[in-house]
């Protein structure tokens, strides 16, 4: 391991420790339905949590079960998820994914997948349009409790601002760079606490640097 790589890992350990000191150490609440998390994460793409959660609740309230969604016209699905934005595109992708799931396993209960090899799960689902590395990583983490570090909008932005990855690094590259550097068992805590930091303190436009627990070592913080 190079000296620069050791330093990068040391910096990440420091960030994780100080986030946990400030926000506490979040604990994974337990297994959740795999397909629900997957569809909810697809709805969250390119929108905020409020809109995606409203869309998911309306989707489940509008249809009896996943089979009912599968056999419904795409336009009806789109109408139910309108608040999430890109409704027609997301409806089409959800319908195709449900079709694939039903054809592949003959069931919508996918919780058994949590016992499979994590990389095999990721590779399998990323073959489907609308499921990228972020979407399947979020699903694996929340549904299965896998020790993975999903890189969403907040996480990607903060990894760059904190100097954990080079400026201009894509979200996919950030995921690849960060994955081997995070201490075992800390993926969930780091992900959840970075999101809290991004929402409460380190906003995109007006970060509250003076309140930030990471100010001491943040290269983007103003010099005293």
PLY file of the C-alpha trace (Angstrom):
ply
format ascii 1.0
element vertex 224
property float x
property float y
property float z
element edge 223
property int vertex1
property int vertex2
end_header
0.00 0.00 0.00
1.36 3.40 -0.98
1.93 6.21 1.50
-0.81 8.27 -0.20
-3.27 5.40 0.12
-2.47 4.98 3.81
-3.01 8.69 4.32
-6.36 8.54 2.48
-7.56 5.73 4.72
-6.37 7.54 7.82
-8.27 10.66 6.77
-11.47 8.66 6.22
-11.14 7.03 9.64
-10.80 10.50 11.18
-13.89 11.76 9.33
-15.96 8.74 10.39
-14.91 9.10 14.03
-15.74 12.81 14.17
-19.08 12.35 12.43
-20.01 9.66 14.96
-18.92 11.92 17.80
-21.16 14.69 16.46
-24.20 12.76 15.19
-23.83 9.47 17.04
-23.24 6.06 15.49
-26.33 5.06 13.48
-27.40 1.45 13.81
-28.91 -0.49 10.91
-32.57 -1.01 11.96
-32.87 -4.50 10.51
-33.89 -6.24 7.33
-36.48 -4.56 5.10
-38.25 -5.74 1.98
-35.73 -5.90 -0.87
-38.12 -5.01 -3.68
-39.69 -2.13 -1.75
-36.27 -0.58 -1.14
-35.27 -1.11 -4.78
-38.39 0.54 -6.22
-38.24 3.32 -3.64
-34.64 4.03 -4.60
-35.53 4.15 -8.30
-38.24 6.70 -7.47
-35.67 8.77 -5.55
-33.50 9.29 -8.62
-33.23 12.96 -9.63
-35.63 14.20 -6.95
-35.75 14.88 -3.22
-36.81 12.55 -0.42
-40.15 14.28 0.15
-41.26 13.83 -3.45
-39.99 10.27 -3.81
-41.56 9.13 -0.54
-44.90 10.64 -1.55
-44.69 8.85 -4.90
-43.89 5.51 -3.26
-46.78 5.80 -0.79
-49.22 6.67 -3.57
-47.92 3.82 -5.73
-48.53 1.27 -2.98
-51.92 2.79 -2.13
-53.03 2.76 -5.78
-52.34 -0.93 -6.42
-53.13 -4.07 -4.46
-49.67 -5.58 -4.85
-46.65 -5.81 -7.16
-48.52 -8.12 -9.53
-51.22 -5.47 -9.97
-48.55 -2.92 -10.86
-46.96 -5.35 -13.30
-50.17 -5.86 -15.31
-51.27 -2.22 -15.22
-50.79 0.24 -18.09
-47.62 2.29 -17.82
-49.70 5.49 -17.88
-51.55 4.47 -14.71
-48.27 3.74 -12.92
-46.91 7.10 -14.08
-49.96 8.88 -12.72
-49.37 7.36 -9.29
-45.70 8.36 -9.12
-46.02 11.81 -10.71
-44.56 13.62 -7.68
-41.20 11.87 -8.14
-40.61 13.49 -11.52
-39.67 11.72 -14.77
-42.85 9.74 -14.15
-43.18 8.17 -17.60
-39.56 7.03 -17.66
-39.64 5.68 -14.12
-42.98 3.94 -14.67
-41.64 2.17 -17.74
-38.52 1.07 -15.90
-40.44 -0.13 -12.86
-42.76 -2.17 -15.06
-39.82 -3.73 -16.93
-37.99 -4.51 -13.69
-41.08 -6.16 -12.20
-41.47 -8.19 -15.39
-37.84 -9.30 -15.17
-38.14 -10.16 -11.47
-41.30 -12.19 -12.04
-39.82 -14.02 -15.03
-36.50 -14.71 -13.30
-37.69 -15.85 -9.87
-41.47 -16.23 -10.09
-41.92 -14.21 -6.90
-41.75 -10.63 -5.71
-40.31 -11.66 -2.35
-36.62 -11.12 -3.04
-35.35 -11.16 0.53
-33.56 -14.46 -0.15
-31.15 -12.50 -2.34
-29.55 -11.06 0.79
-27.85 -14.43 1.33
-26.24 -14.34 -2.11
-22.75 -13.05 -2.85
-23.04 -9.22 -2.69
-21.06 -8.62 -5.86
-23.17 -11.17 -7.71
-26.31 -9.30 -6.66
-24.86 -5.99 -7.84
-23.73 -7.37 -11.18
-27.08 -9.06 -11.80
-29.25 -6.03 -11.07
-27.05 -3.54 -12.87
-27.89 -5.32 -16.11
-31.35 -3.78 -15.81
-31.97 -0.28 -17.15
-32.52 2.21 -14.35
-30.44 0.29 -11.80
-26.93 1.66 -11.41
-24.30 1.08 -8.77
-25.88 3.64 -6.41
-29.37 2.15 -6.63
-28.35 -1.44 -5.98
-25.87 -0.39 -3.27
-28.57 1.54 -1.40
-30.89 -1.46 -1.74
-28.28 -3.91 -0.46
-27.39 -1.68 2.48
-30.91 -0.88 3.70
-32.62 -4.16 2.79
-29.85 -6.62 3.62
-27.52 -4.79 5.95
-24.57 -5.32 3.62
-21.43 -3.41 4.52
-21.40 -1.13 1.50
-20.98 2.63 1.03
-23.55 3.96 -1.48
-22.60 7.21 -3.21
-25.66 9.40 -3.75
-25.80 13.13 -4.51
-24.99 14.27 -0.95
-22.23 11.72 -0.44
-20.60 12.41 -3.82
-20.59 16.15 -3.22
-19.17 15.86 0.29
-16.45 13.37 -0.63
-15.20 15.95 -3.12
-15.55 18.91 -0.77
-13.69 17.07 1.99
-10.88 16.18 -0.39
-11.48 12.44 -0.03
-11.54 12.10 -3.83
-10.04 14.34 -6.54
-12.08 17.26 -7.86
-14.17 16.24 -10.86
-14.40 12.57 -9.90
-17.65 10.98 -11.09
-20.04 9.36 -8.63
-19.19 5.92 -10.01
-15.45 6.55 -9.63
-16.01 7.93 -6.14
-17.75 4.67 -5.21
-14.82 2.64 -6.57
-12.20 4.78 -4.82
-13.95 4.90 -1.45
-15.04 1.27 -1.16
-11.65 -0.28 -0.24
-10.71 2.62 2.06
-13.61 2.48 4.49
-13.01 0.42 7.65
-14.95 -2.81 7.80
-18.38 -2.39 9.33
-18.48 1.39 8.86
-20.23 1.70 5.48
-23.70 2.28 6.95
-22.56 4.73 9.63
-20.43 6.76 7.21
-23.18 6.94 4.57
-25.95 7.94 6.97
-23.85 10.50 8.84
-22.51 12.12 5.66
-26.10 12.61 4.52
-26.92 14.22 7.87
-23.90 16.48 7.50
-24.98 17.49 3.99
-28.52 18.28 5.06
-27.86 20.02 8.37
-24.48 21.72 8.00
-22.62 21.28 4.72
-25.28 22.38 2.25
-24.26 22.82 -1.37
-24.57 26.61 -1.54
-24.07 27.93 1.98
-22.16 25.45 4.14
-22.11 26.35 7.83
-18.39 25.71 8.21
-18.16 27.22 11.69
-20.58 24.55 12.98
-18.95 21.67 11.14
-17.28 18.90 13.16
-14.88 18.36 10.24
-13.78 21.98 9.83
-10.32 21.32 11.28
-9.27 19.09 8.39
-11.60 20.19 5.61
-9.65 21.67 2.66
-12.75 23.64 1.62
-13.25 25.37 4.98
-12.34 29.07 5.15
-9.00 29.87 6.73
-9.38 31.52 10.16
0 1
1 2
2 3
3 4
4 5
5 6
6 7
7 8
8 9
9 10
10 11
11 12
12 13
13 14
14 15
15 16
16 17
17 18
18 19
19 20
20 21
21 22
22 23
23 24
24 25
25 26
26 27
27 28
28 29
29 30
30 31
31 32
32 33
33 34
34 35
35 36
36 37
37 38
38 39
39 40
40 41
41 42
42 43
43 44
44 45
45 46
46 47
47 48
48 49
49 50
50 51
51 52
52 53
53 54
54 55
55 56
56 57
57 58
58 59
59 60
60 61
61 62
62 63
63 64
64 65
65 66
66 67
67 68
68 69
69 70
70 71
71 72
72 73
73 74
74 75
75 76
76 77
77 78
78 79
79 80
80 81
81 82
82 83
83 84
84 85
85 86
86 87
87 88
88 89
89 90
90 91
91 92
92 93
93 94
94 95
95 96
96 97
97 98
98 99
99 100
100 101
101 102
102 103
103 104
104 105
105 106
106 107
107 108
108 109
109 110
110 111
111 112
112 113
113 114
114 115
115 116
116 117
117 118
118 119
119 120
120 121
121 122
122 123
123 124
124 125
125 126
126 127
127 128
128 129
129 130
130 131
131 132
132 133
133 134
134 135
135 136
136 137
137 138
138 139
139 140
140 141
141 142
142 143
143 144
144 145
145 146
146 147
147 148
148 149
149 150
150 151
151 152
152 153
153 154
154 155
155 156
156 157
157 158
158 159
159 160
160 161
161 162
162 163
163 164
164 165
165 166
166 167
167 168
168 169
169 170
170 171
171 172
172 173
173 174
174 175
175 176
176 177
177 178
178 179
179 180
180 181
181 182
182 183
183 184
184 185
185 186
186 187
187 188
188 189
189 190
190 191
191 192
192 193
193 194
194 195
195 196
196 197
197 198
198 199
199 200
200 201
201 202
202 203
203 204
204 205
205 206
206 207
207 208
208 209
209 210
210 211
211 212
212 213
213 214
214 215
215 216
216 217
217 218
218 219
219 220
220 221
221 222
222 223
